[in-house]
Amino acid sequence: MTIRDMTVSDVERLAGVAEAETTLAMTEDAFRAFYDRTARPVWGYLARLTGDRALADDLLQETFYRFLRSGATPETEAHRRNTLFKIATNLARDAHRRRRVRPFFLGDLPDVASHEDAAVTFEQTTDVGRAMRALKPRDRAMLWLAYAEGSSHQEIAGVMGVQTASVKLLLFRARRRLAALLSRPAVKGGA
């Protein structure tokens, strides 16, 4: 096919292919290594936020797809990681909006089928697991990022879309709410 034979739609299609090729800034090997380092923490974050392991699997896949398609060229590993968590947070929020019928962050996790997940199941049956499910979504996400992922205040601010100066106060309030839930004799799964 020559240039004269091309239609407008052919040119647009070729431009889309060229754009797709240029947006994948990482090599395949670099992406595999990055995925191996970050997939588990991002999945854990998504599973904790949504309370649904299957949804976390889907959102994890979509998170990495959007990361690759974004075309961003983060300079450091920390910046790439923060970008992933920000994408994951936005996808979890979108999933929440789509499924308003079921309360967000309060769903019961399915029974565990393997020994690998025994620790996750045990944690979910403890008071801390029930109290975390009773927290508001933002509090839950901030606590998870700060204490499970070890993110800095600046990283949390970037992921959650708040000012860095606000993170310390927001974390304080979230810890206080969690402590109040834990001090109750019987913590209920939704509140």
Secondary structure, DSSP 8 states (H G I E B T S, - for coil): --TTT--HHHHHHHHHHHHHHHH--S-HHHHHHHHHHHHHHHHHHHHHHHS-HHHHHHHHHHHHHHHHHH----SSHHHHHHHHHHHHHHHHHHHHHHTTTS-TT--------SGGGHHHHHHHTSHHHHHHHHS-HHHHHHHIIIIIS---HHHHHHHHTS-HHHHHHHHHHHHHHHHHHHHSSS--S--
